[in-house]
Amino acid sequence: MAAPATDFDQTQIESFAVAYVQIMDIGMQAEQQLQTAESDDDRAVVQMMAQEQMASAVESTEGITVDDYNAILMAAQADPAFAEEVGGAIDAVVQPSN
C-alpha cells in the first residue's frame, strides 16, 4: 500500500486544523456523555450524534471536505514530517498568536 500523498496546500492544512480542534471538542463532550449513559442504547445514540456533529464540523469548515480531512489525517499518521507541519497548524488554532 502506497503512503498517502502529502501535497496539501496551506489553506487545506489550516482548515484541517480548525476542524480537528472542533472534532476533539466534540469527542471530549461525547466521552463525558458516554460515561454517564445508562444503557447500550443511550451509548449508541451518543456515538451516532457525535459522528454526525464531527462530520458537520468538517463540512462547515471552509476549504476542506470530509475526504480531504481524512486524507490529511492519514498522511499525518504516515509521515512524521507532515505530522509536525499539521501539528503546528493545530497549535496555531489552539493558541493563536496575539
N, C-alpha and C positions, 0 to 999 in steps of 0.2 A: 504494500500500500504506500503510495507516494505521500510525502509530507505536504500538509496544506500550504497553499500559497500565502505569502505574507506581503503581497503587493496591494495593500490597502492605502488609501490616501489619508492625510492627516485629519480631514473632516470626518471620515468614517471612524477613525480611531477615537477622536474626541466624542463623537456621537455614541460609540460603543461605551465609552467611559460613563457618560451621563446615564445611559440605560442600565449599565452594570450596577451603578450605585443605587438606582431605583429598585432594581431586582433584588439586591442584597437586603434593602429595607423591607421589601415585601416578604422575602424569605424569613427574615427575623420575626416579623409580625406573625407569619403563618406558624413558625416554630412555637411561639408562645401560645397560640390558639390550639395547636396540636397537643400541647402539654395539658391543657385544661379540657380537651374534648372528652366527652363521657362515653362515646361508643365508636365503633369502627365506621359507622355511617357518618357520624359527625366528622371524624378524621378525613374521610373521603371527600366530604363537602369542602372542608378547609383546603385540602390539597388541590381540588379542582378549581376553587376560586382563586387560589394563589397562582396557579398556572395561567389562568385567564388574565389575571392582573399583570403578571410578568410579560405575557405576550402583548398586552395592551400598552405596557410601558415602553416596550421596544417600538411598537408600531406608531406610537405617538411622539417618538423622538425623531426629530428632523435629521435627515442624512443617513439613515440606516434602516435596513429591513431585518426581519427575523432571520432570514437566511444569511445576511451579512453578519449579523450578531453572532450566530452560531459558527460561521466560518472564522471570524476573528477569534472567538473563544478557542476553537480547535487549533488554530495556528499558534496562538499564545501558549497553549499546553504543549505543543510540539517543538517550539523554537524559543529557547531561553532568552535570546537577544530581543526577539519580538515581544516576548512576555515582559521584559524590562521596559520597553517602549510603551506598551499598553498600561503597565503598572504606573508609569509616570503620568500618563493621561488620567488615570483613575485618581491618583493622588492630587492632581490639579483640580479635579472636581470636588473631592472631599475637603481639601484645604486650599481654596483659591488664594492667590496672592493678592495683597491689598493694592 
